[in-house]
Amino acid sequence: MHRVFPILVLLVLSVAFTSADVVRPAPDFVWLKSGAKGASLKSLRGQPVILIVAQSPRQRIFRSQVGQLQRLYQLFGNQRAVIIAAFTQEPGVIRSNIPFVLAANPAAVASSYGVSGDFAVFILGRDGNIDMATDRVLPAQRMLDIINNSYVVQRNNRRSN
């Protein structure tokens, strides 16, 4: 009897954790598609998403984050990562060779993600989880590490081995 109880507890916990794929779901929002009406964040399920909320594309901290992304952009492209910008105060041109997507209602995006300052970065996993949230510039390698070590990637790696 003493052996059965720990096994039952482990079984219940494993079922609970395997069914809880989305622990911290990312709030849905609409992003603009060129030449068409907007699409929702849910349409990007299966791809990692980097969401950057900033006041303007001219903001120093935003430009610094773009510089980090440019260092390893090829690797982000290999991961099929989508990079979305939400400018809360001033729209404008993003001076970069990275194809950014723009949020349709940036103030609502900032509000739904709880952004209280003037800058934030969110990494959304392939499963729709918020895997990382910060109000500081993230190094590109750290972003790739988070994308490569997300729950979905690790689960798929375990299945293929």
Helices and strands as residue ranges (DSSP letters): H 4-19, E 30-31, E 39-40, G 41-44, E 49-54, H 60-71, H 73-78, E 82-87, E 101-102, H 106-112, E 119-124, E 130-134, H 140-148, H 151-160
